Amino acid sequence: MSIDPKIQFQKNTDVSRETMEQLEAYAALLLKWQPKINLISKNTIPELWTRHFLDSAQLIDLCPSTAKTLIDLGSGAGFPGLVLAIMSEMTVHLIESDTRKSAFLREAARIAGVSDRVTVHATRAEAVDLPPADIISARALASLSDLLPLAHRFWGEGTIALFPKGKRYKEELTAANYAWYITYDAVRSRSDDDSVLLRLTDMRPKPSDHAEGGQP
């Protein structure tokens, strides 16, 4: 007999009953809105609690207990940014340019009881003006080469970037290394054996001549 995915999620994350109720309210709203605006791939709906919620929730273990602010790039349906807001006390900024998805995010934050700590920015990351964050996250948004310039806008001393990536992450790292100095570690994902969680603790753009193949 298979275990209920929600029960399995709670067992894997050890979240409190109150937090689980907040996440369940969020999930119910997502399923209600899904037919209207296609928040997630319909093929992943049966795996909602593993493919999306656990995949996002596991990032909390990589967030320092001292982290107070998080910026989530390309939030979409709220993964991982809204999940991390519910599972922590951080002040969270969700950046999502799609106006329908940003409307969903505002309602989901309200339903989950975290709207006092969550701000939704209905615009592109390039247009957002925010101070450096303790944590920067992004999931299924873009390749590292495209992500790093966006994340760098909000980078400060002590910032950590958390990027879940698929099995081709090494290729992305190789491509990004042409233009960026990166300090990172790769943690195996608990939701997908072929995926990793990239944890970046430093990122700096290389001089343009170096990035173009010249001498450093």
N, C-alpha and C positions, 0 to 999 in steps of 0.2 A: 504494500500500500504506500503510495507516494505521500510525502509530507507537504502540507499546504505551503506554498511559496512564501507567504507572509510570515508563517511560523518559522520557516527556515531562515528567512532574512533576520528576524528578531534574534534567533539563536546565534547567527553568524556575527551580528553586530552588538548584541547585548544592550540594545537601547532600552530605555525605560518605557513603561506602559504609556505614559503621557506623550513621549516622543513618538511612539508607534502610532498613537491615535492621530497625532498631527500629520504624520506621513501618510496614513490611510486616508485622511480627509483630502490631502493633496492628490493622492492617486485616484480617488473617486472623481474629483473635479477634472483631472486629466482625461479620464475615460469618458466623461460627459462631454467635454469639449472636442475630443479627438475626431469625431465624424465631421465637425465643422471646419477645423483648421489643420488637421493632420499634424499633430504635435510630434508624434514619433512614427516610425515605420510600422504599418499595421501588422507586418510579419512578426514584430517583436512584442506585440501586446501580450501574448501568452507568457512571455518571459519578463514581464514588466519588473518584477521584484528582484530578479537576478541581473538581467541585461542592463537595466537602468538604475534602479534604486541601490542595489548592492555595489554596482560598478562605481556609483558616486559616493556612497557612504564610506567605502574603504579608504577614501582620501583623508578622512578625519584623523586617522592614525598617523598621518604624515604632517599634520598641522601642529606646530608647537603650541603648548598650553598657553603661552603668552600672546599668541596672535589675536589681534583685536579687529582687524579689517581684512576684508576679502573682496577682490574684484574678479567677477566671472565674465569672461569674454564670449560673446555669441551664445547667450544662455539658452536660447531655444525654448524647450519645455521646462527648463529649470535644473537640468543636470549638468554639472554637479552642484552649481551655486546655491539653489534653493534647498536642496537636501542638506548641504553643509550649514546653511543658516538655521535650519530646524534642529540640527544635531549639536549646535554650539551656541555661544553667546556673542559671536562676532557680528559686527556691523558689515552688511553685505551689499555690494553694488552689482546688480545684474544688468549687463549691457546686451540689448537685443534690438536690432534695427527694424524687425518685422513688427508692425504696429499691432497686429492681431495677437501675435505671440506675447508681446509685451503687455497687452491687456490681460491675457491669461495669467501671466506671471504676477501681476498686481493682485488679481483675485485669488490666486493660489496662496500668495503670501498672507493675504487677509484671512482666508479660510484656515490656514495653518497656524495663525496667531503670531506671526513674526513680522507683520507689516511695519511695526515700529522700528525694526532694525534693518529692513530691506528697502532699498531704493532701486526702482527700475528705470533705466535710461533707454528710451525708445529712439535710439540713434546708433550710428556706427561708432566703433571704438575710437576711430581717429578724431571724432568730434567731441569726445568726452574729456572734460578737464577735471581731473581728480588728483589729490596728492598721492604719493607712493603708498602702496598697500603692503600689509604683512604677507598676504597670500594672493597670488594671481592664479586663476584656474581657467581651463578651457577644455572642452571635450567635443571631439568630432567636428571641430570648426575649420581647421586648415592644417597644412603641413607646417613643420617647425620653421622652415624658412620664411613663411608668411606670418606665423604666430609671434616670433621673437621681436620683430619691430613693433608690434602692437603691445606686447607685454612690457617692452623696454620703456614705453611712455609712462608706465606706472611703477617703475622699478626704483627701489631705494636701498639704503644700507639695511641688510638683514632680510630683504624680501626673498620669498621662496615661490617658485612657480611649480604648479602641479598639473601635468598634462597626461591623461590616460592615452596610450597609443597602442596600435595594433602590431602585428608581427613584422611589419616593414619599418619599425621604428629606427633600426640601425641605418637604413638607407636615408631616412629623414635627417638623422644626426650627421651623416657624412655630407649631405648636401648643405646643411646649416653651418657646418664647420668651415666652409669656404669664406663665410662673411662674419662669423661670430666666434668669440672665445666663450666656451660653455663649460661650467663645472656642474656635473650631474651624477645621479645614481639612478639605476633602473630597478624598480621593485616589481616582482611578479604579481600580476593581478589575481585576486581571489575570485573574480567572476568569470574569467576567461583565461585558459591556460596559454593561449597564443598572444596575450596582451601583457603590457607592462604599465607601470605608473612611473613616468619620468618626473624626477624631483630635481629641479634646477636651483642651485644655491648661488650661482653667479652667471651673468651674461654681459658681455661687452662687445660692441661692434668692432671688427678689425678695420684697420686703415684701408681706404678704398683700393689702394694699389695692391695690398696684400690679398684683399677679397677677389681682385681681378686676376690674381695669379702672379703678381710681382713679388719682390722681396719684402719681408716684414720690416 
